[in-house]
């Protein structure tokens, strides 16, 4: 199981546990993790397309740098949300 999927799965398990009171906050974090995972997937698809272009043209497209920057932004946010979810699960 991928790291992100593992975190989302565990957050969902905690949300289902009725003995906890912070369901709404954990649910929001879980949704944010899902959204970030979708963004990482989309950026990955774009990077693959740009890599194909770079390999076929033997030059790096200008968009590649922007795509990598955006991916790093999404990954930093994903990490922050995962850390916050872990803190709330303790």
VMD Tcl script that builds the backbone (N, CA, C; Angstrom):
set m [mol new atoms 270]
animate dup $m
set s [atomselect $m all]
$s set {name element resname resid chain x y z} {
  {N N UNK 1 A 0.854 -1.179 0.000}
  {CA C UNK 1 A 0.000 0.000 0.000}
  {C C UNK 1 A 0.894 1.235 0.000}
  {N N UNK 2 A 0.555 2.196 -0.840}
  {CA C UNK 2 A 1.323 3.438 -0.924}
  {C C UNK 2 A 1.194 4.215 0.388}
  {N N UNK 3 A 2.199 5.015 0.674}
  {CA C UNK 3 A 2.252 5.791 1.917}
  {C C UNK 3 A 1.009 6.661 2.085}
  {N N UNK 4 A 0.648 7.411 1.059}
  {CA C UNK 4 A -0.525 8.278 1.128}
  {C C UNK 4 A -1.807 7.504 1.348}
  {N N UNK 5 A -1.939 6.373 0.643}
  {CA C UNK 5 A -3.133 5.538 0.802}
  {C C UNK 5 A -3.202 4.962 2.211}
  {N N UNK 6 A -2.061 4.601 2.767}
  {CA C UNK 6 A -2.005 4.081 4.129}
  {C C UNK 6 A -2.500 5.126 5.129}
  {N N UNK 7 A -2.043 6.360 4.955}
  {CA C UNK 7 A -2.456 7.436 5.866}
  {C C UNK 7 A -3.958 7.681 5.742}
  {N N UNK 8 A -4.447 7.781 4.512}
  {CA C UNK 8 A -5.879 8.022 4.302}
  {C C UNK 8 A -6.694 6.894 4.910}
  {N N UNK 9 A -6.261 5.673 4.709}
  {CA C UNK 9 A -6.977 4.512 5.260}
  {C C UNK 9 A -7.051 4.598 6.785}
  {N N UNK 10 A -5.942 4.925 7.424}
  {CA C UNK 10 A -5.930 5.008 8.889}
  {C C UNK 10 A -6.758 6.178 9.407}
  {N N UNK 11 A -6.724 7.294 8.709}
  {CA C UNK 11 A -7.564 8.420 9.112}
  {C C UNK 11 A -9.032 8.029 9.009}
  {N N UNK 12 A -9.400 7.329 7.942}
  {CA C UNK 12 A -10.785 6.892 7.786}
  {C C UNK 12 A -11.197 5.948 8.910}
  {N N UNK 13 A -10.309 5.073 9.321}
  {CA C UNK 13 A -10.622 4.161 10.424}
  {C C UNK 13 A -10.885 4.938 11.709}
  {N N UNK 14 A -10.072 5.951 11.961}
  {CA C UNK 14 A -10.249 6.754 13.165}
  {C C UNK 14 A -11.553 7.533 13.089}
  {N N UNK 15 A -11.873 8.062 11.916}
  {CA C UNK 15 A -13.111 8.820 11.750}
  {C C UNK 15 A -14.317 7.947 12.079}
  {N N UNK 16 A -14.250 6.685 11.716}
  {CA C UNK 16 A -15.366 5.762 11.966}
  {C C UNK 16 A -15.498 5.398 13.445}
  {N N UNK 17 A -14.420 5.614 14.206}
  {CA C UNK 17 A -14.438 5.304 15.640}
  {C C UNK 17 A -15.252 6.381 16.348}
  {N N UNK 18 A -16.426 6.046 16.816}
  {CA C UNK 18 A -17.337 7.033 17.397}
  {C C UNK 18 A -16.877 7.551 18.753}
  {N N UNK 19 A -15.840 6.973 19.331}
  {CA C UNK 19 A -15.372 7.451 20.631}
  {C C UNK 19 A -14.552 8.734 20.500}
  {N N UNK 20 A -14.166 9.096 19.283}
  {CA C UNK 20 A -13.387 10.321 19.090}
  {C C UNK 20 A -14.307 11.482 18.770}
  {N N UNK 21 A -13.935 12.666 19.214}
  {CA C UNK 21 A -14.795 13.823 19.013}
  {C C UNK 21 A -14.413 14.715 17.846}
  {N N UNK 22 A -13.213 14.623 17.328}
  {CA C UNK 22 A -12.749 15.560 16.300}
  {C C UNK 22 A -12.958 15.012 14.893}
  {N N UNK 23 A -14.115 14.411 14.651}
  {CA C UNK 23 A -14.372 13.777 13.351}
  {C C UNK 23 A -14.278 14.758 12.192}
  {N N UNK 24 A -14.857 15.906 12.332}
  {CA C UNK 24 A -14.896 16.863 11.218}
  {C C UNK 24 A -13.490 17.272 10.796}
  {N N UNK 25 A -12.624 17.551 11.759}
  {CA C UNK 25 A -11.267 17.964 11.435}
  {C C UNK 25 A -10.500 16.846 10.742}
  {N N UNK 26 A -10.637 15.623 11.240}
  {CA C UNK 26 A -9.943 14.495 10.612}
  {C C UNK 26 A -10.512 14.209 9.231}
  {N N UNK 27 A -11.815 14.341 9.083}
  {CA C UNK 27 A -12.433 14.120 7.780}
  {C C UNK 27 A -11.892 15.130 6.768}
  {N N UNK 28 A -11.781 16.398 7.181}
  {CA C UNK 28 A -11.244 17.426 6.294}
  {C C UNK 28 A -9.797 17.129 5.908}
  {N N UNK 29 A -9.004 16.669 6.873}
  {CA C UNK 29 A -7.618 16.307 6.570}
  {C C UNK 29 A -7.564 15.141 5.585}
  {N N UNK 30 A -8.443 14.179 5.782}
  {CA C UNK 30 A -8.499 13.017 4.895}
  {C C UNK 30 A -8.849 13.465 3.473}
  {N N UNK 31 A -9.809 14.350 3.353}
  {CA C UNK 31 A -10.197 14.861 2.034}
  {C C UNK 31 A -9.056 15.640 1.392}
  {N N UNK 32 A -8.323 16.395 2.205}
  {CA C UNK 32 A -7.194 17.141 1.667}
  {C C UNK 32 A -6.093 16.192 1.196}
  {N N UNK 33 A -5.882 15.096 1.927}
  {CA C UNK 33 A -4.907 14.092 1.486}
  {C C UNK 33 A -5.315 13.489 0.149}
  {N N UNK 34 A -6.592 13.178 0.009}
  {CA C UNK 34 A -7.076 12.625 -1.264}
  {C C UNK 34 A -6.870 13.612 -2.409}
  {N N UNK 35 A -7.211 14.880 -2.167}
  {CA C UNK 35 A -7.061 15.896 -3.208}
  {C C UNK 35 A -5.587 16.055 -3.598}
  {N N UNK 36 A -4.715 16.056 -2.612}
  {CA C UNK 36 A -3.281 16.187 -2.890}
  {C C UNK 36 A -2.770 14.974 -3.654}
  {N N UNK 37 A -3.250 13.791 -3.316}
  {CA C UNK 37 A -2.843 12.579 -4.033}
  {C C UNK 37 A -3.284 12.647 -5.499}
  {N N UNK 38 A -4.479 13.164 -5.741}
  {CA C UNK 38 A -4.941 13.323 -7.118}
  {C C UNK 38 A -4.051 14.321 -7.869}
  {N N UNK 39 A -3.678 15.408 -7.199}
  {CA C UNK 39 A -2.812 16.408 -7.826}
  {C C UNK 39 A -1.446 15.814 -8.159}
  {N N UNK 40 A -0.884 15.030 -7.239}
  {CA C UNK 40 A 0.411 14.392 -7.488}
  {C C UNK 40 A 0.306 13.481 -8.715}
  {N N UNK 41 A -0.790 12.749 -8.819}
  {CA C UNK 41 A -0.985 11.870 -9.968}
  {C C UNK 41 A -1.059 12.676 -11.263}
  {N N UNK 42 A -1.812 13.765 -11.250}
  {CA C UNK 42 A -1.943 14.602 -12.457}
  {C C UNK 42 A -0.606 15.202 -12.868}
  {N N UNK 43 A 0.142 15.690 -11.897}
  {CA C UNK 43 A 1.448 16.274 -12.213}
  {C C UNK 43 A 2.375 15.186 -12.748}
  {N N UNK 44 A 2.278 13.994 -12.173}
  {CA C UNK 44 A 3.090 12.873 -12.658}
  {C C UNK 44 A 2.803 12.557 -14.117}
  {N N UNK 45 A 1.537 12.589 -14.497}
  {CA C UNK 45 A 1.157 12.362 -15.896}
  {C C UNK 45 A 1.772 13.445 -16.778}
  {N N UNK 46 A 1.671 14.703 -16.334}
  {CA C UNK 46 A 2.267 15.806 -17.101}
  {C C UNK 46 A 3.776 15.664 -17.225}
  {N N UNK 47 A 4.434 15.264 -16.141}
  {CA C UNK 47 A 5.889 15.077 -16.192}
  {C C UNK 47 A 6.266 13.973 -17.170}
  {N N UNK 48 A 5.489 12.898 -17.191}
  {CA C UNK 48 A 5.760 11.823 -18.151}
  {C C UNK 48 A 5.624 12.327 -19.583}
  {N N UNK 49 A 4.595 13.125 -19.852}
  {CA C UNK 49 A 4.415 13.678 -21.193}
  {C C UNK 49 A 5.572 14.600 -21.566}
  {N N UNK 50 A 5.982 15.443 -20.628}
  {CA C UNK 50 A 7.104 16.349 -20.885}
  {C C UNK 50 A 8.413 15.580 -21.083}
  {N N UNK 51 A 8.579 14.497 -20.351}
  {CA C UNK 51 A 9.782 13.669 -20.514}
  {C C UNK 51 A 9.800 13.026 -21.903}
  {N N UNK 52 A 8.648 12.568 -22.373}
  {CA C UNK 52 A 8.569 12.006 -23.726}
  {C C UNK 52 A 8.961 13.059 -24.768}
  {N N UNK 53 A 8.443 14.279 -24.591}
  {CA C UNK 53 A 8.779 15.361 -25.519}
  {C C UNK 53 A 10.279 15.641 -25.476}
  {N N UNK 54 A 10.814 15.713 -24.270}
  {CA C UNK 54 A 12.250 15.989 -24.115}
  {C C UNK 54 A 13.080 14.901 -24.782}
  {N N UNK 55 A 12.684 13.654 -24.615}
  {CA C UNK 55 A 13.442 12.556 -25.216}
  {C C UNK 55 A 13.337 12.558 -26.739}
  {N N UNK 56 A 12.161 12.868 -27.258}
  {CA C UNK 56 A 11.998 12.836 -28.713}
  {C C UNK 56 A 12.643 14.049 -29.391}
  {N N UNK 57 A 12.621 15.202 -28.739}
  {CA C UNK 57 A 13.173 16.423 -29.334}
  {C C UNK 57 A 14.615 16.682 -28.902}
  {N N UNK 58 A 15.060 15.920 -27.930}
  {CA C UNK 58 A 16.411 16.083 -27.363}
  {C C UNK 58 A 16.643 17.483 -26.800}
  {N N UNK 59 A 15.557 18.045 -26.242}
  {CA C UNK 59 A 15.661 19.321 -25.531}
  {C C UNK 59 A 14.584 19.341 -24.453}
  {N N UNK 60 A 14.843 20.101 -23.418}
  {CA C UNK 60 A 13.931 20.135 -22.273}
  {C C UNK 60 A 12.906 21.254 -22.489}
  {N N UNK 61 A 11.600 20.904 -22.471}
  {CA C UNK 61 A 10.572 21.943 -22.632}
  {C C UNK 61 A 10.591 22.920 -21.459}
  {N N UNK 62 A 10.252 24.174 -21.732}
  {CA C UNK 62 A 10.211 25.208 -20.685}
  {C C UNK 62 A 9.231 24.839 -19.577}
  {N N UNK 63 A 8.154 24.156 -19.919}
  {CA C UNK 63 A 7.117 23.800 -18.948}
  {C C UNK 63 A 7.613 22.805 -17.896}
  {N N UNK 64 A 8.690 22.114 -18.180}
  {CA C UNK 64 A 9.186 21.104 -17.251}
  {C C UNK 64 A 9.552 21.706 -15.899}
  {N N UNK 65 A 10.229 22.807 -15.896}
  {CA C UNK 65 A 10.626 23.451 -14.640}
  {C C UNK 65 A 9.404 23.851 -13.822}
  {N N UNK 66 A 8.392 24.414 -14.480}
  {CA C UNK 66 A 7.161 24.813 -13.773}
  {C C UNK 66 A 6.446 23.600 -13.213}
  {N N UNK 67 A 6.412 22.504 -13.969}
  {CA C UNK 67 A 5.752 21.293 -13.492}
  {C C UNK 67 A 6.459 20.712 -12.276}
  {N N UNK 68 A 7.778 20.715 -12.289}
  {CA C UNK 68 A 8.547 20.206 -11.150}
  {C C UNK 68 A 8.335 21.104 -9.926}
  {N N UNK 69 A 8.332 22.412 -10.132}
  {CA C UNK 69 A 8.088 23.348 -9.019}
  {C C UNK 69 A 6.716 23.101 -8.404}
  {N N UNK 70 A 5.712 22.930 -9.253}
  {CA C UNK 70 A 4.355 22.696 -8.754}
  {C C UNK 70 A 4.270 21.363 -8.007}
  {N N UNK 71 A 4.925 20.342 -8.544}
  {CA C UNK 71 A 4.941 19.041 -7.876}
  {C C UNK 71 A 5.566 19.165 -6.489}
  {N N UNK 72 A 6.653 19.895 -6.371}
  {CA C UNK 72 A 7.295 20.077 -5.075}
  {C C UNK 72 A 6.359 20.804 -4.110}
  {N N UNK 73 A 5.617 21.792 -4.597}
  {CA C UNK 73 A 4.645 22.504 -3.770}
  {C C UNK 73 A 3.573 21.545 -3.256}
  {N N UNK 74 A 3.029 20.729 -4.140}
  {CA C UNK 74 A 1.981 19.777 -3.749}
  {C C UNK 74 A 2.533 18.758 -2.760}
  {N N UNK 75 A 3.744 18.267 -2.992}
  {CA C UNK 75 A 4.336 17.281 -2.081}
  {C C UNK 75 A 4.588 17.874 -0.696}
  {N N UNK 76 A 5.026 19.134 -0.647}
  {CA C UNK 76 A 5.223 19.773 0.663}
  {C C UNK 76 A 3.895 19.894 1.408}
  {N N UNK 77 A 2.837 20.248 0.686}
  {CA C UNK 77 A 1.513 20.358 1.315}
  {C C UNK 77 A 1.020 18.987 1.762}
  {N N UNK 78 A 1.231 17.977 0.939}
  {CA C UNK 78 A 0.833 16.616 1.290}
  {C C UNK 78 A 1.555 16.154 2.549}
  {N N UNK 79 A 2.834 16.450 2.639}
  {CA C UNK 79 A 3.602 16.084 3.823}
  {C C UNK 79 A 3.075 16.810 5.064}
  {N N UNK 80 A 2.764 18.096 4.927}
  {CA C UNK 80 A 2.252 18.869 6.061}
  {C C UNK 80 A 0.913 18.311 6.547}
  {N N UNK 81 A 0.042 17.963 5.620}
  {CA C UNK 81 A -1.260 17.410 5.997}
  {C C UNK 81 A -1.083 16.040 6.644}
  {N N UNK 82 A -0.193 15.219 6.111}
  {CA C UNK 82 A 0.051 13.900 6.693}
  {C C UNK 82 A 0.598 14.025 8.115}
  {N N UNK 83 A 1.488 14.970 8.332}
  {CA C UNK 83 A 2.035 15.185 9.675}
  {C C UNK 83 A 0.946 15.644 10.624}
  {N N UNK 84 A 0.097 16.562 10.153}
  {CA C UNK 84 A -1.015 17.047 10.997}
  {C C UNK 84 A -1.987 15.919 11.312}
  {N N UNK 85 A -2.281 15.071 10.339}
  {CA C UNK 85 A -3.170 13.938 10.593}
  {C C UNK 85 A -2.554 13.005 11.634}
  {N N UNK 86 A -1.236 12.759 11.504}
  {CA C UNK 86 A -0.562 11.920 12.482}
  {C C UNK 86 A -0.614 12.490 13.883}
  {N N UNK 87 A -0.457 13.800 14.010}
  {CA C UNK 87 A -0.539 14.451 15.318}
  {C C UNK 87 A -1.928 14.292 15.930}
  {N N UNK 88 A -2.940 14.450 15.107}
  {CA C UNK 88 A -4.315 14.353 15.619}
  {C C UNK 88 A -4.718 12.924 15.949}
  {N N UNK 89 A -4.027 11.961 15.355}
  {CA C UNK 89 A -4.345 10.556 15.645}
  {C C UNK 89 A -3.719 10.080 16.942}
  {N N UNK 90 A -2.762 10.824 17.463}
  {CA C UNK 90 A -2.089 10.397 18.705}
  {C C UNK 90 A -2.990 10.539 19.891}
}
mol reanalyze $m
mol bondsrecalc $m
mol representation Tube
mol addrep $m
